[in-house]
Amino acid sequence: MGRKPDEVKADIERTRARLGEDLDTLTEKGDSLPGRHPAGGRRPSGSRRCP
């Protein structure tokens, strides 16, 4: 038969943890891009996007 419910739950928790780490890594990389501002890419008021 299939896997035990506890095994499935443990697998889901490991996957969630990995996805969280991947998201953190991607966020750090995105924040370090030139012209990228923290806080979701919001720019200070009065600033303009470079062409």
Secondary structure, 3 states (H helix, E strand, C coil): CCCCHHHHHHHHHHHHHHHHHHHHHHHHHHHCCCCCCHHHHCCCCCCCCCC
